[in-house]
Each structure stands twice: as structure tokens, then as C-alpha cells.
Amino acid sequence: MSTAMEIGLVLQGGGAVGAYEWGGILALFDLMDEAAAAGRCVTPRVVTGVSIGAINAACIVGATDRNDARRRLGALWNDLMIRTPAFVPAFVTSNVALFEVPHFYGFSPGWTYQYQTKKLLDTLSRHVNFAALNASISQRGIEKRRDRGKAITHDKLKRLFADKIAA
């Protein structure tokens, strides 16, 4: 029996689905740790996602190891948590995300958009190690095909989405 196994992790979008995925990722990491303790090497060969899943994926691929990924994801989701006082009724708290998610977006209607996402760029710069992301084997394969070998950076993201960001 082989002692090495490569896996793929595909993460979907959908806002709060990302928090659910975070729990699933932590459970997967725990299983990978158990496998390592038993002498089996389980490696995430491909990690991909869309929307909030891509943000979770960037925290994983841009981490130095599983513990770093756990720390980055935990800090990310701690930042994205909506905290309301206990006395605020549930019917109010369930709709808060329509107006703002801390460190993600705020309601700011414009001609072509409803939300201001500058907060997300700042959050990504704190929780994603872009140097590690660009150095990863998975990311290199993607950038060669899609972006002709150009690295992804926080500044590049700012330039790409400059028309969507109001200072």
C-alpha cells in the first residue's frame, strides 16, 4: 500500500457557505494530521474555489503548512464575523449582512454596483501570503495558462478592481 496520497479540494462560493467550508477544511486537516501520524502523507495537490471559496483556497495555498492555513483561516473568519449585542432580535441580526460584513463589504450603491469591496482587499492583504501563493505548484500551473506567468499581488488586485474601489 502506498504511503502517499494527493487530493483535490474544490470550494464553492456563496458567502456564508465559506464558513461551512472552513469547518470542513479544519476537519480535513485533522484527518490529514491523523494520516501523517500513521505514516501516510496526504497532500492537497489542487485547491481551487470560486468567490468565497477562492478566498478560503488562497488562505490554504498561500500558507506555509496546515497549521499556518488553520491560523490564516481562523483569523479571516474571525474578521468576517458579524457581532451584534445579545439583546438585538434575531429578525434584525439575520439581515445585517445585507448592509455590511466587517472587513468584507459595505452597502454603497453606485451606478454599476451595490457594495463597496475595498475592505476585502485590505483583509486579503492581512490573511493571504501572496508570495507563498505565487510560489505554489498549483498556482504556477494556473498562472502560466491564464495570465502568461504574471504573479498575483495585492497591488495587482487593486489595479484590476480600481474602477470598483472608492477610496
GIWOCOR-V213195 format. One record per run of one state. SS is the DSSP state (alpha for helix, beta for strand, coil for the rest). FROM is the first residue (numbers start at 1). LEN is the number of residues. If there is no record, write none. Layout:
{{SS FROM LEN} {SS FROM LEN}}
This chain:
{{coil 1 3} {beta 4 8} {coil 12 5} {alpha 17 21} {coil 38 3} {beta 41 9} {coil 50 2} {alpha 52 10} {coil 62 4} {alpha 66 15} {coil 81 9} {alpha 90 4} {coil 94 2} {alpha 96 3} {coil 99 1} {beta 100 2} {coil 102 3} {beta 105 3} {coil 108 7} {beta 115 2} {coil 117 1} {alpha 118 10} {coil 128 2} {alpha 130 6} {coil 136 1} {alpha 137 10} {coil 147 7} {alpha 154 7} {coil 161 1} {alpha 162 3} {coil 165 3}}
